[in-house]
Amino acid sequence: MSELLFEIFCEEIPARMQPRAEADLEKLLGDKLKAAGIAWTSLTTFAGPRRLGLVIEGLPVKTEDVREERKGPRVGAPDKAVEGFLRGAGVASLDQCEKREDKKGEFWVAIIEKPGRTTADVIAEAIPEVMKAFPWPKSMKFGEDEKAQRWVRPIQRLLCLFDGEVVDFDVFGIKSGNITEGHRRMGRGPFTITDYAQYTKVLREEGHVIQSRAEREALILDGARKVCTDAGLELVEDAGLLTEVAGLVEWPVPLLGEMDPDFLDLPPEVITLTMKTHQKYFAVKKPGEPGVTSKFVCIANQVAPDGGKAIAAGNARVLSARLSDARHFWDNDRKTPLSDMAAQLSKVTFHDRLGSVSDKARRVAELAGKLAKKLNADALLTKRAVELSKADLVSEMVYEFPELQGVMGRYYAELQGESPLLADAVRDHYRPQGPMDAVPSESVTVAVALAEKIDTLVSFWTINEKPTGSKDPFALRRAVLGVIRILLANELDLHLSEILQEHGKLVEIYADTLVQRNGRTFYKGPGDHAVACYEEARAADPDGLTIDLASFDSHDLTDLLAFFADRLKVHLRDEGIRHDVIDAVFALGDDDLVRVTAKARALQAFLDTEDGAALLAGFNRAANILKAEEKKSGESFAGDPDADYLSGAPEADEKALICALAQSGEAAKSALAKEDFTAAMAALAGMRAPIDAFFETVTVNTDDERLRRNRLLLLSRIRTAVCAVADFDKISG
């Protein structure tokens, strides 16, 4: 078995593109090899500032010979049919075919033999195709023939070795070879390569390059922690920054620098973000204390003769200049009250059809006030929090650092003497923004955060801007997950249908109605005024006039609730709760996500038991019999069996089932009323054995018509009792 080593050596690849490029290279080249029938034992990719490549171990020297048989027309078929068969099979004449016989007579079979290809030839053909089709998010033209040469950055060398020999091909006018280069300053080379082991050793020992991105990340993190620990400090770790910095250096050397301590009067988030965004530095803090210190960790790309003192000092000067800008923004923003900033939001567009950010704030304030009453929060304080929650969007600091929206609003609210509860609500109303983000728990903040996300969802549903496939430009999936996490974490019993429907009416007032003539917008305006304008325009010129009314109707409500159900499935997936279990609970029309989740958890736990699996099987058997009989007779079997049948059923197991249904059904109903879903499942378990025994000994479709009908109605009672807990028809298995 042989080894393939492939490296693209080019100018600096943007750090953010490197992880995706590794995955794309693995998939694209891997798919080409699989299509050629080539397998391997291991594939490892690597990427850095100036190189992208992979090594594949365990490749065969040659692909297997292939012998294929293709059935053709009968012997004696018309010449045109035979010619078409030969052409399609890729054979020259009937001499390459055999006669076979079956019960329908003789027919031709083409024997197609394809000799194996050398793996080197497959690679030489595949790599140019992969490179020309490589899906860089952004690429640039280089070289003389600009039409054909596009890559993320200009390519300098291509290294490709199979089994120690150069695989000969040409891409963008660059010929493959066995040469690579090392670090620009510490070991440029060039170096002649023979295999992957020697490639790694030469790059590390002579070229001062660590080609593995994962290894560079580990070295950066360990080194940064060490320089901090040696100084009695602690690194402020940032996984995203770590990945980015590892894509900027080939030979990472962590250094501890220090900025001007006077800048520590800035909010720590501003200092940390300035370091991260502009300079790619790590912040440093004192162990066990909040905030940051004047120290920072920068990652040099070389071993400096003076131990990095000059590099650290230069980085400190650059950082000071950046922080001077931040201080200017901070000083200017503090001169303007938040209420004055909020007044400027009417000039900021939220969405063309949904008005300004000020319009959104008014909608959110009204909804948050209603939610505050349900949550026993201070309604006036909640509305005030909403009024100021978006104000920092027009601040200079948030304009420079959009990531600080909400965070800066909290600082400005505190400085102007607002309530701490209000200040926290301003900061946290965007939360949770991701699966690892904290969930608000204080009632005012919860009301504002819920209202913010629900308004976003209802608003975009109203104008029919919904997520499609992988596209979600307005982050509506994140908004739904945020609502779900807030409700579940705080155990809030809210009826979503009522809230969504009522808020939809409010959104319609603010949403624009589009009236168009011949595909061009004729009028934009809210509500009834747009309709009146449309009617007037239609009377004057009916041809080519269309109207798009922004509305939130019953279909939108159903669709949005289904969207909630889908996201809840994703959220509960890690708990092992199946999608069909959630569907079964939602099918009963409950829109209280806390109750739905509790019931789904209890139902999943029940189904994982022997009793649960057996009851599901018994239910399915009963339901299938009923469906077949209802389809045959056109009658729906519902209601109670005759009283004399219930009191005097002919079979013992029949009587036992009637008794179990009465007892377990009533117990399950009582438990559901108390929202004790575990007890409800336990009550259902009591029906398992009687149902099994019934189907073992009792014939439902007996010749006695009256007895048959009563037994079908008894099965209907099983269906009714079980489906009072969840719609078991939706549960697979």
TIKE-891301 format. One line per 4 residues: number of its first residue (from 1); for each residue x, y, z of C-alpha. Coordinates in steps of 0.001 Angstrom, whole numbers. Each point is the difference from the previous one (the first is absolute). Layout:
! residues N
NUM	X:Y:Z  ...
This chain:
! residues 733
1	0:0:0  1213:3507:-865  -103:3565:1274  -1172:3212:-1683
5	1405:3340:1182  -1510:3124:-1546  724:3617:910  -1125:3297:-1533
9	2510:2709:926  -1302:3535:-511  -166:3512:1428  -1782:508:3357
13	-3334:-1820:257  -2473:1892:2243  -110:-1731:3389  -3798:-224:85
17	-10:-1971:-3272  2518:-2668:978  -2217:-2451:1991  -2625:-41:-2752
21	2688:-377:-2675  1338:-3126:1707  -3475:-1544:68  -656:942:-3643
25	3308:-1468:-1175  -689:-3255:1840  -3496:-312:-1457  774:1027:-3578
29	3111:-2117:-487  -1428:-2847:2071  -3110:-100:-2187  2143:-130:-3147
33	2011:-2945:1324  -3116:-1862:1158  -1599:492:-3431  3070:-1651:-1536
37	-362:-2959:2380  2963:924:2186  -108:-550:3775  2489:975:2710
41	718:-571:3671  457:3605:1235  -291:3565:-1280  1405:3010:1857
45	-283:3607:-1128  2092:2976:1101  -174:3742:-549  1959:3074:957
49	612:3568:-1090  1791:-1060:-3183  -913:-3597:-636  -2937:-2369:-389
53	442:-3713:-449  -645:-3570:999  1615:-3380:419  -1822:-3236:-843
57	1347:-3323:1237  -790:-3504:-1219  -743:698:-3658  269:-2792:-2586
61	2499:401:-2807  -2665:-820:-2568  -3780:-280:-118  -1623:-3407:-521
65	-860:-1288:-3463  -3759:204:-582  -2093:-2535:-1934  -3581:1054:-674
69	-2812:-1839:-1767  -2796:1942:-1664  -3146:-1689:-1298  -1062:947:-3524
73	-2731:-734:-2541  -1114:-3455:-1073  1952:-1851:-2647  -1435:916:-3398
77	-1172:3435:1107  14:2822:-2605  3435:1375:-909  -777:3448:1414
81	-820:-1468:3405  3231:-1986:-13  2044:3023:-1107  -1491:2147:2773
85	791:-2698:2557  3629:-303:-1165  423:3767:29  -1431:316:3495
89	2147:-2849:1326  3106:1459:-1603  928:-3138:-1927  977:-159:-3641
93	-1854:-3066:-1225  -1951:-3087:949  3330:-1827:194  328:1538:3477
97	-3409:-1348:1015  -1292:-3375:1056  -3269:-1753:-638  -2026:-881:3079
101	-3351:-1724:289  -2907:267:2383  -3643:-1078:-146  -746:2838:-2442
105	2675:-1101:-2470  3553:967:-1013  1397:3478:591  3334:1795:-294
109	2212:866:2987  2848:2488:-428  3189:-835:1889  1640:3265:1038
113	3488:-327:1422  1649:3092:1412  3636:-397:988  1057:1635:3263
117	1735:3375:-22  3058:987:1935  -889:2033:3067  2568:2607:-1054
121	-1929:577:-3247  -3264:373:1923  1639:2541:2344  1547:1941:-2904
125	-3456:312:-1550  -1907:707:3226  2099:2726:1651  -258:2575:-2839
129	-3783:-529:-80  -223:438:3777  2071:3175:-25  -1967:1598:-2826
133	-3290:-764:1774  1179:910:3514  -2761:1950:1823  1936:2848:1607
137	-2382:2609:1508  2147:2614:-1748  2736:-478:-2561  2258:2170:-2142
141	1427:-101:-3496  3712:-429:-472  2484:-638:-2790  -242:953:-3657
145	-3053:-2079:-965  -2401:1623:2468  -3089:-1805:-1252  1230:-3447:995
149	2080:810:3078  -2048:641:3128  1093:-990:3489  -324:1480:3471
153	3514:1473:-398  2671:-376:-2724  1446:-3533:-91  3791:-373:78
157	639:-3763:105  -1808:-3332:-237  1483:-3007:1748  -1443:-3414:-847
161	1653:-3332:770  -1475:-3464:-364  2080:-2842:1343  2967:2386:91
165	-291:957:-3679  -1227:3308:-1412  -3521:-177:-1441  274:1993:-3202
169	-2733:2563:-742  -449:3690:-672  -2508:2424:1575  -267:3701:-866
173	3321:-270:-1824  1751:-1296:3139  1671:-3412:-312  -23:-2466:2881
177	3262:-979:1646  1681:-1148:3205  1048:3399:1367  -1433:1950:2928
181	1038:3049:1999  229:761:3689  -312:3087:2215  631:3305:-1804
185	2730:1083:2438  1079:-3008:2037  407:-2693:-2650  -1292:839:-3434
189	1715:-2840:-1873  -965:-1231:-2562  -123:-3627:1142  -178:-3156:-2080
193	-2599:-2419:1385  -125:-3785:-248  -2966:-968:2200  -2300:1302:2746
197	2211:-992:2932  2989:1813:-1500  -2262:2928:-1008  -1169:478:3605
201	3532:-364:1412  1623:2376:-2472  -2663:2661:389  223:-149:3788
205	3774:-280:466  1294:2021:-2933  -2957:1961:-1285  -1418:964:3427
209	-3548:-762:-1118  -2612:-2060:1839  -2430:-970:-2733  -2704:-1452:2294
213	-2573:2599:998  -1076:-2023:3059  3600:-211:1225  506:3746:-442
217	-3166:662:2018  1244:-2245:2817  3418:1697:36  -1578:3464:79
221	-2392:-864:2825  2621:-1781:2124  2582:2721:-596  -2430:2849:739
225	-1090:-1670:3227  3627:-471:1033  1109:3613:-529  -3049:1115:2006
229	605:-2497:2808  3670:1009:217  -1179:3581:602  -2602:-1058:2596
233	-2843:749:-2404  -2717:-1919:-1888  -752:-127:-3716  -3473:1089:-1176
237	-604:-2893:-2383  -1867:466:-3280  -475:-3028:-2275  -869:2081:-3064
241	3036:2225:394  2199:-3053:560  -1104:-1527:-3312  545:3296:-1817
245	3471:629:1427  1056:-3568:-820  -787:857:-3618  2286:3032:60
249	3272:-1559:1176  2202:-2907:-1082  2308:-31:3039  -2011:1385:2932
253	1822:1703:2871  -2264:1427:2768  1269:3252:1542  -1267:1975:2992
257	-355:3727:-660  -1366:2945:1964  -2112:2949:-1068  -343:3373:1687
261	-1840:-681:3317  -1934:3265:-416  -2265:-1781:-2489  -1324:-2273:2739
265	-2720:2563:725  -1695:-1188:-3214  -2586:-2806:306  1833:-3346:-44
269	-2153:-1193:-2930  1293:2934:-2070  3619:-822:838  -450:-3702:-712
273	-1817:575:-3289  2537:2597:-1161  2777:-2495:653  -1859:-2799:-1763
277	-1492:1815:-2982  2812:2348:-971  3161:-1618:1331  -759:-3707:546
281	1320:162:3576  -1233:-1987:2988  -1120:1910:3086  1418:-848:3423
285	-1562:224:3461  906:-619:3624  -1046:-3472:1218  -3415:40:1647
289	-660:3684:-809  -2322:1586:-2578  1183:2381:-2699  3383:35:-1705
293	3523:1205:749  2333:2179:-2052  1780:-3131:-1207  -803:-1806:-3239
297	1268:-3006:-1950  998:379:-3629  1171:-2830:-2261  3201:667:-1938
301	789:-1952:-3174  3690:-375:750  2588:-417:2704  1396:3502:573
305	3671:526:953  -972:2149:3016  -2622:-2471:1231  -2830:2022:-1510
309	385:3201:2048  -31:2269:-3051  -2969:-1824:-1502  -1997:286:3242
313	869:3697:326  -1042:709:-3586  -3262:-1844:469  -670:2019:3166
317	412:3264:-1945  -2427:-1133:-2692  -2499:-1156:2614  210:3364:1776
321	-926:1757:-3229  -3016:-2259:-417  -1081:530:3597  350:3761:-426
325	-2665:-213:-2690  -2182:-2086:2313  403:2569:2794  -1100:2758:-2406
329	-3191:-1973:-793  -578:-695:3694  370:3659:984  -2294:1213:-2785
333	-2727:-2560:710  -158:902:3679  -930:3565:-920  -3260:-1159:-1620
337	-2886:-1384:2124  -1395:-3335:-1104  -3409:1560:-562  1561:2379:-2549
341	1674:-2929:-1717  -3326:-1858:-39  -1620:2959:-1743  2386:-512:-2922
345	-1191:-3569:-591  -2818:1257:-2217  2710:693:-2597  1332:-3567:162
349	-1818:-2521:-2215  -804:-3356:1548  -1455:-1383:-3247  -1467:1662:-3073
353	-3423:-1474:691  95:80:3792  983:3580:629  2776:1450:2111
357	1727:-1318:3101  -2141:2505:1887  -3139:-1693:-1400  1324:-3351:1132
361	732:1364:3471  -3598:1230:320  -1349:-3418:-979  2350:-1772:2387
365	-929:2402:2820  -3705:-772:-352  585:-3762:-65  2531:135:2848
369	-2495:1900:2144  -2568:-2776:-462  2577:-2693:723  1165:1869:3113
373	-3481:-342:1495  54:-3751:-639  3446:-237:1609  -831:2266:2958
377	2684:2443:-1136  -154:3791:268  -1823:936:-3227  1110:3667:-11
381	3625:-919:607  -241:-2638:-2723  -1328:2489:-2558  2680:2504:986
385	2647:-2695:-507  -1326:-673:-3508  19:3711:-845  3716:189:825
389	1014:-3509:-1104  881:958:-3582  1337:3483:737  3674:-998:-38
393	-335:-1038:-3656  618:3645:-939  2939:405:2400  3490:461:-1382
397	1323:-2958:1965  -2563:-2472:-1381  469:1428:-3492  3682:-964:314
401	-649:-3260:1875  -3465:-1415:-899  731:-2965:2286  -425:2361:2980
405	-3659:819:-645  -1849:-372:3266  3251:-117:1980  666:3694:-563
409	-3664:805:557  302:-1444:3489  3035:2178:799  -1713:3138:-1284
413	-3193:-837:1915  1952:-457:3241  1910:3264:-521  -3224:1964:-391
417	-1480:-1501:3174  -2471:-2514:-1391  -1111:-2981:2112  2433:-2958:80
421	-2900:-2231:-1112  -530:2231:-3030  3717:121:-788  236:-3806:120
425	-3061:-313:-2247  1614:2317:-2571  3134:-2161:-22  -1685:-3396:47
429	-3063:442:-2204  1840:-1523:-2982  759:-3159:1990  317:-2868:-552
433	1770:533:-3324  1427:-3490:-266  -47:-3430:1625  2727:965:2478
437	-1391:3434:871  -1594:625:3406  -3810:73:283  -1600:3027:1731
441	-1726:-768:3299  -1030:3372:1492  -3674:661:-823  440:3431:-1631
445	2807:-1276:-2210  -1964:-3149:-856  -3007:2065:-1094  2151:2263:-2192
449	2026:-2874:-1485  -3124:-2011:-832  -1750:3005:-1520  3057:853:-2101
453	176:-3477:-1527  -3740:-558:-407  -372:3341:-1774  2793:-939:-2402
457	-1647:-3338:-788  -3532:1333:-439  1237:2984:-2026  1840:-2046:-2591
461	-2811:-2547:-159  -2391:2891:-669  1939:1104:-3094  657:-3626:-1039
465	3764:119:533  454:-3468:1442  3079:-2241:151  359:-2276:-3016
469	2311:-3012:12  3424:1106:1169  -763:3715:-440  -969:2013:3048
473	1158:3589:-591  -1901:1425:2979  1140:-2690:2492  -3569:-1145:679
477	1092:-3496:1021  2203:1551:2670  -2903:2182:1146  -2304:-3025:407
481	2645:-1943:1904  461:3058:2207  -3717:71:849  17:-3746:678
485	3023:166:2293  -1409:2959:1956  -3374:-1691:502  1486:-3348:1033
489	2754:1386:2226  -2467:2212:1874  -2884:-2529:-142  -2381:2605:-1410
493	-3491:-1256:-807  -995:2173:-2959  -2501:-756:-2761  1908:863:-3160
497	-3016:22:-2322  -1699:2808:1888  3185:2083:246  1012:-474:-3637
501	-3467:671:-1387  -528:3153:2046  3432:1369:-837  -579:-765:-3690
505	-2840:2559:-29  2353:2635:1388  2710:-780:-2557  -2495:426:-2855
509	-468:3633:1014  3714:683:-357  704:-2250:-2998  -18:1488:-3482
513	-2380:-1157:-2694  1574:-132:-3442  -2040:1074:-3010  1777:-578:-3280
517	-670:821:-3628  1739:-2097:-2666  2463:-1362:2545  1050:3389:1392
521	-953:1309:3427  -2858:2471:-331  -708:723:3627  1217:-889:3433
525	-2126:715:2995  -1560:-1517:3103  -3354:-1692:282  -3284:1387:-1315
529	1587:3005:-1691  1891:-2307:-2371  -3175:-1904:-847  -1854:3223:-758
533	2873:1150:-2174  -14:-3342:-1786  -3748:180:-703  397:3484:-1444
537	2935:-1061:-2164  -1806:-3113:-1208  -2976:2062:-1122  2301:2272:-1990
541	2285:-2706:-1422  -996:-3614:731  2597:-1614:-2273  3205:-1292:1592
545	-962:1071:3529  664:-2339:2938  -223:359:3745  1883:-1797:2737
549	-1799:434:3288  2182:-448:3051  -2019:-2137:2381  337:-2646:2695
553	-2868:-2457:-470  -951:-3427:1343  2231:-1715:-2558  2981:2049:1165
557	-805:-870:3615  -103:-3728:-792  3197:266:-2019  1837:1920:2728
561	-1115:-2467:2684  1307:-2817:-2206  3284:1916:-215  105:64:3803
565	-645:-3755:58  2852:-658:-2441  2458:2082:2037  -1162:-1681:3218
569	891:-3335:-1590  3507:1282:-653  305:1365:3530  -1112:-3275:1617
573	1923:-2266:-2341  3026:-156:2312  -2270:-1316:2759  -876:-2970:-2180
577	-3613:1095:-572  -1144:-1165:-3419  -1577:2307:-2574  -3125:-2127:-293
581	-551:154:3763  -83:3810:-126  -2325:-160:-3014  -2307:-2316:1953
585	-231:2468:2887  -374:3087:-2220  -2774:-1709:-1965  -2382:499:2942
589	114:3756:-625  1895:982:3145  2072:3152:-556  1520:217:3492
593	3607:-979:-744  840:-730:3630  -2918:-2423:285  707:-1487:-3438
597	3620:-607:967  -877:-1565:3344  -2511:-2304:-1657  2462:-913:-2786
601	2679:-879:2544  -2430:-2181:1976  -1292:-1659:-3170  3516:-717:-1286
605	980:-1515:3356  -3146:-2148:-89  579:-1194:-3564  3546:-1015:942
609	-1452:-2527:2468  -1313:-3466:-838  -3528:1051:1009  160:3041:-2261
613	1217:-1922:-3039  -2652:-2699:542  -2795:2546:466  1044:1761:-3217
617	-149:-3320:-1844  -3450:-719:1465  -1233:3465:-897  1250:-373:-3582
621	-1779:-3335:-313  -3264:1472:1278  336:3094:-2176  770:-2013:-3125
625	-3058:-2234:502  -2186:3074:489  1404:1749:-3084  -600:-3061:-2147
629	-3569:-448:1236  -825:3709:-232  1303:75:-3560  -2006:-3104:-896
633	-3275:1132:1573  337:3750:-380  -966:306:3665  2021:1600:2765
637	109:-2175:3086  -189:2389:2925  -1905:116:3244  -698:-2585:2687
641	-1019:-3648:-498  -3454:-1101:1136  -568:9:3778  -935:-3684:127
645	3198:-859:-1926  2142:1996:2442  -1601:-1801:2933  -117:-3450:-1509
649	2701:-476:-2657  235:-3688:-1022  3783:-439:324  2003:279:3231
653	2819:1926:-1691  -2618:2267:-1528  -1380:780:3465  3516:615:1310
657	664:2525:-2783  -3297:1820:662  919:270:3664  3582:1147:-757
661	-1204:2654:-2430  -2391:1400:2588  2624:107:2741  3092:998:-2032
665	-1860:2440:-2213  -1416:1852:2990  3364:-41:1800  1797:1357:-3083
669	-2635:2710:-443  348:1056:3638  3816:76:-245  -134:2100:-3181
673	-2262:2520:1719  2659:367:2700  2751:122:-2691  1602:-3035:1617
677	1102:-1566:-3256  2104:-2719:1590  -3089:-1211:1892  -2024:167:-3227
681	2510:-2295:-1715  -53:-2360:2972  -3794:-159:-298  301:-892:-3677
685	2443:-2776:919  -2846:-1666:1894  -1740:-681:-3319  2957:-1793:-1570
689	-668:-3546:1311  -3817:46:-505  431:1214:-3589  2546:-2731:-748
693	-2268:-2672:1518  -3031:1328:-1914  1703:-359:-3368  1272:-3476:936
697	-3429:-1493:779  -2748:2211:-1442  -1123:110:-3644  -1134:3525:-819
701	-1585:-654:-3395  -2402:-2686:1158  -3062:-1092:-1991  -2262:1457:2671
705	-535:3535:-1389  -1035:1553:3327  2927:-1563:1861  2381:1022:-2795
709	-1159:3616:187  393:129:3774  3498:-1416:-222  932:2614:-2605
713	-1365:2687:2314  2135:-1513:2760  3056:404:-2241  -1129:3562:-575
717	108:540:3762  3620:-1188:-9  778:2536:-2719  -1807:2778:1863
721	1626:-766:3358  3523:-137:-1419  -416:3008:-2307  -1167:2137:2929
725	3674:10:1022  1529:352:-3472  -847:-859:-3590  1576:-3461:-139
729	-814:-170:-3722  2970:2295:-568  2443:-2221:1881  1944:-2410:-2177
733	629:-3536:1109
